[in-house]
Amino acid sequence: MEHTGDNIRHVERQHKNDEAQQFLDDRAQLLDTIREMINDEIDRRGVGTEGAAQYSKPPPHHRPRRLTFLQWLRSLL
């Protein structure tokens, strides 16, 4: 009788292991799909593979800080 209980526990454990393996396989497949989507988007945008990002717009130039009215007035005197 005890042998049957051990067999049932073994079957249940095997079933849980199978479910966990299926879950991991599904997640791995999902990650592969996401990776492909990202690579396709990178290719579509034309980002170089050198590792340096290429921007469609150059970054804005830093403007010198404007003088306040009082500073401007003092500079005239």
Secondary structure by P-SEA (a helix, b strand, c coil): caaaaaaaaaaaaaaaaaaaaaaaaaaaaaaaaaaaaaaaaaaaaccccccbbbbcccccccccccccaaaaaaaac
